[in-house]
């Protein structure tokens, strides 16, 4: 028989009420055990373990970027090498582990051993980065131990030469401790901090951080050394004074790296950097003058600095340093003259200081020809100085035009070509220099570089205009050479919006069209219609040039048809009422040519011819 089922006992209502009245069980309160005391490092004065740094980038986000990122910085992000791992890789990892241990002696020994390696090697840099060594090195900058600070800076100074490492260190906010270390009482720490800052400041983000975090006024304050130290030669200085000069050199390098930023230039101007640069340029320490001159030539982009340089007498220093044996100093001096000589007063000061002769000697030097950066700077200075007719007289005495002609080569540097053509355009305002250009066979070289230079400078068109006004020289450009020049002018005719370029270009076309079949060639190049569009300009020089050009082009019947189709009549009718007699005659003659062609076509249509 199956077992009987037990009856389920259902609690009655009275039993439930009795259970509800019973007191609940007391809650067990867990008492929190006190946390063990954290051990504090004797080296850093902080608890062991990873340090958490909160980096506020609010100020950086609020400040707009003032300069584009350079191509080198952009390309470096994607350049990765995967070489074989050498044995030094594992040794480096062990040293980083010892540094992380927090023991002062182990840290110092590790830093000393690290300096024995080639820290510019990418494999070693990668090993340090992967083990978290860069974080440790940056943290060591904020310790109170001067030996650890010195060792860390010595290592970082070599590691920071890599673009990838620079970016990583900037993300770790290395700029902040470096700025603070400029206040350090030890000169060797200040020197290392400045040298490291000069390297990382080549990156745009670092320049922005240094500017926003108040680094510029501090740099200017630290590098302000007494005049008596600047006037004495390095060998005559005491050890303390030599350290002052070394600090000033490091800070000048920082400013040279920062100088590419427009906002940094404005900060420098506000804090009176011009007077400081003027003092440094008169010192006897070439290593200090070189980066200072770099700052000068970068600041010379702004007219407010150029005028200030004239007031404090820096132009005389630029001329004096052109004769220095240091190549970089000569390059920066020539670049500064190139930028400052756009002002008439500066060109006069360069001539009075005797700066034209050194520029000519540098142009004629074979050593300078081998250094394209220096050659571009020197030819640029010559070009701007040649704008003044008084300077051309001195250039002629030095045979400048004959020295520039050999530089008109297709394989020459673009900047050099642009500057050489600009200088020739200014010098050829003197008719005697046109003959010199012809004698030295400079004319046949112009067509070969014409297309190469159009996008760089309007100087070539000014030169062509001056040559076209001299009939004897223009005859030398007949045939294929002149056609190549005409072909080269077609592209900028369509694309370039520069008013000065258009004015010079249209006049050059006008006078060139007076020879042989050049008017017909322009029609074949389809350059007549774009030329008519220039008549919408409000610039009087452009209107004059295009009106004269249209007149000469209208001598070719096919060009008259193109002009009439483009609606040239309404423009030239308006120009008939110009105040310039030459424009009036050109406009009226153009209407005459078009009307004459129309009458001829009408007679032919009605068989009256």
Helices and strands as residue ranges (DSSP letters): H 13-21, H 58-62, H 71-76, H 88-100, H 104-114, H 122-130, H 133-140, H 146-159, H 163-171, H 174-181, H 187-200, H 204-212, H 215-222, H 227-231, G 234-236, H 239-258, H 262-270, H 273-281, H 286-299, H 303-312, H 314-321, H 327-340, H 344-352, H 355-364, H 366-370, H 372-385, H 389-397, H 400-405, H 414-427, H 431-439, H 443-453, H 459-468, H 471-475, H 480-495, H 499-512, H 518-524, H 528-533, G 534-536, H 540-553, H 557-565, H 568-575, H 581-605
